[in-house]
Amino acid sequence: MNAKDTSVSGLTKGIEFLFKKNNVEYIKGTGAFADEHTVKVNLVEGGETSVRGKNIIIATGSEATPFPGLTVDEKKVVTSTGALGLKEVPKKMIVIGGGIIGLEMVSNKNGARSARNHKTDL
Ligand SMILES: Cc1cc2nc3c(=O)[nH]c(=O)nc-3n(C[C@H](O)[C@H](O)[C@H](O)COP(=O)(O)OP(=O)(O)OC[C@H]3O[C@@H](n4cnc5c(N)ncnc54)[C@H](O)[C@@H]3O)c2cc1C
């Protein structure tokens, strides 16, 4: 866990350094479109600001697809994000989804006595 946290912090701090070095303004917060040229941002440190641009690139990544009948609590039922934060390797685990990350989760958890990967079509 410490190694993972150190890597994440090192990589994100590295990006912040590159932003500074290249005069890129970095605004930390949650953004939402106010209109087609304006993004309103709720700032992490409190308050809000607006940013305008002729063209805006949306790069908000992806989220795990919800699975019918299962509520993700990031403790017992986890997405890949929660799985990376588990404090210990579970003795058994079921991985739903036979894509690259599902396979990675199974092979990463080779300390688990039993790990099964299910390819499931929703
Ligand atoms: C477990 C796992 C392992 C992976 N391993 C690899 C690998 O080994 N090699 C590889 O090449 N790829 C890997 N990937 C894939 C890789 O992480 C993604 O393809 C890549 O991170 C996508 O980059 P992105 O910039 O599109 O989105 P992200 O990295 O997800 O960044 C999107 C950012 O937008 C932010 N955001 C979302 N909504 C808002 C909002 N409204 N306002 C402000 N910010 C917002 C999010 O908080 C996030 O910081 C892995 C992914 C996972 C989940």
The ligand as a MOL file (V3000), in Angstrom:
LIG
                    3D

  0  0  0     0  0            999 V3000
M  V30 BEGIN CTAB
M  V30 COUNTS 53 58 0 0 0
M  V30 BEGIN ATOM
M  V30 1 C -6.3860 -0.9270 -12.6110 0
M  V30 2 C -5.9400 -0.2340 -13.8820 0
M  V30 3 C -4.7050 -0.5460 -14.4420 0
M  V30 4 C -4.2710 0.0580 -15.6100 0
M  V30 5 N -3.0530 -0.2720 -16.1040 0
M  V30 6 C -2.5940 0.3480 -17.2010 0
M  V30 7 C -1.2950 0.0810 -17.7120 0
M  V30 8 O -0.5540 -0.7160 -17.1540 0
M  V30 9 N -0.8940 0.7260 -18.8370 0
M  V30 10 C -1.6970 1.6340 -19.4680 0
M  V30 11 O -1.2640 2.2160 -20.4790 0
M  V30 12 N -2.9310 1.9080 -19.0170 0
M  V30 13 C -3.4040 1.2970 -17.8980 0
M  V30 14 N -4.6630 1.5810 -17.4440 0
M  V30 15 C -5.5040 2.4780 -18.1970 0
M  V30 16 C -5.1290 3.9090 -17.9150 0
M  V30 17 O -5.1200 4.1480 -16.5170 0
M  V30 18 C -6.1850 4.7810 -18.5590 0
M  V30 19 O -6.3140 4.4480 -19.9160 0
M  V30 20 C -5.7750 6.2360 -18.4540 0
M  V30 21 O -5.5790 6.5980 -17.1140 0
M  V30 22 C -6.8610 7.0940 -19.0480 0
M  V30 23 O -6.3880 8.4220 -18.9320 0
M  V30 24 P -7.3780 9.5920 -18.9830 0
M  V30 25 O -6.5780 10.8520 -18.8490 0
M  V30 26 O -8.2830 9.4540 -20.1670 0
M  V30 27 O -8.3380 9.4360 -17.6950 0
M  V30 28 P -7.9650 9.3740 -16.1540 0
M  V30 29 O -6.5530 8.9980 -15.8940 0
M  V30 30 O -9.0720 8.5820 -15.5100 0
M  V30 31 O -8.1090 10.8990 -15.7150 0
M  V30 32 C -9.3810 11.5480 -15.6830 0
M  V30 33 C -9.3230 12.5990 -14.5680 0
M  V30 34 O -10.4650 13.4380 -14.6660 0
M  V30 35 C -10.9590 13.6810 -13.3520 0
M  V30 36 N -12.3720 14.0810 -13.4430 0
M  V30 37 C -13.4670 13.3100 -13.6990 0
M  V30 38 N -14.5770 14.0740 -13.7140 0
M  V30 39 C -14.1870 15.3520 -13.4510 0
M  V30 40 C -14.8680 16.6060 -13.3310 0
M  V30 41 N -16.1890 16.7280 -13.4930 0
M  V30 42 N -14.1240 17.7100 -13.0530 0
M  V30 43 C -12.7790 17.6200 -12.8960 0
M  V30 44 N -12.0770 16.4730 -12.9980 0
M  V30 45 C -12.7840 15.3630 -13.2800 0
M  V30 46 C -10.7400 12.3660 -12.6170 0
M  V30 47 O -10.7470 12.5850 -11.2290 0
M  V30 48 C -9.3490 11.9840 -13.1600 0
M  V30 49 O -8.3240 12.5820 -12.3920 0
M  V30 50 C -5.1150 0.9970 -16.2690 0
M  V30 51 C -6.3610 1.3310 -15.6990 0
M  V30 52 C -6.7820 0.7290 -14.5310 0
M  V30 53 C -8.1370 1.1020 -13.9300 0
M  V30 END ATOM
M  V30 BEGIN BOND
M  V30 1 1 1 2
M  V30 2 1 2 3
M  V30 3 2 2 52
M  V30 4 2 3 4
M  V30 5 1 4 5
M  V30 6 1 4 50
M  V30 7 2 5 6
M  V30 8 1 6 7
M  V30 9 1 6 13
M  V30 10 2 7 8
M  V30 11 1 7 9
M  V30 12 1 9 10
M  V30 13 2 10 11
M  V30 14 1 10 12
M  V30 15 2 12 13
M  V30 16 1 13 14
M  V30 17 1 14 15
M  V30 18 1 14 50
M  V30 19 1 15 16
M  V30 20 1 16 17
M  V30 21 1 16 18
M  V30 22 1 18 19
M  V30 23 1 18 20
M  V30 24 1 20 21
M  V30 25 1 20 22
M  V30 26 1 22 23
M  V30 27 1 23 24
M  V30 28 2 24 25
M  V30 29 1 24 26
M  V30 30 1 24 27
M  V30 31 1 27 28
M  V30 32 2 28 29
M  V30 33 1 28 30
M  V30 34 1 28 31
M  V30 35 1 31 32
M  V30 36 1 32 33
M  V30 37 1 33 34
M  V30 38 1 33 48
M  V30 39 1 34 35
M  V30 40 1 35 36
M  V30 41 1 35 46
M  V30 42 1 36 37
M  V30 43 1 36 45
M  V30 44 2 37 38
M  V30 45 1 38 39
M  V30 46 1 39 40
M  V30 47 2 39 45
M  V30 48 1 40 41
M  V30 49 2 40 42
M  V30 50 1 42 43
M  V30 51 2 43 44
M  V30 52 1 44 45
M  V30 53 1 46 47
M  V30 54 1 46 48
M  V30 55 1 48 49
M  V30 56 2 50 51
M  V30 57 1 51 52
M  V30 58 1 52 53
M  V30 END BOND
M  V30 END CTAB
M  END
